[in-house]
Amino acid sequence: MVRKKTEKNKDTEPKKPCGRKQQTHQANQMASDGSTETSDQRKDLFNSMMPMIMMIMMMAIIAPMLKRTAQNDEGLKGQ
């Protein structure tokens, strides 16, 4: 009475992924024109530069905040 799992799997076709992921994957395949070597070099360069870029951006955000707090501390000491 109980069906074997192998028989059930043979009858059904494997499910194909649908939706957005499949569309973007297909678009990426079509967009590649064989210049993967240069894109890999750019990707490696970008990945190696990312820590320095992030550090510079963090300092650009934090420096004005530190400057304000230092000015506020000097103003409190003067009183």
Helices and strands as residue ranges (DSSP letters): H 5-11, H 20-31, H 36-78
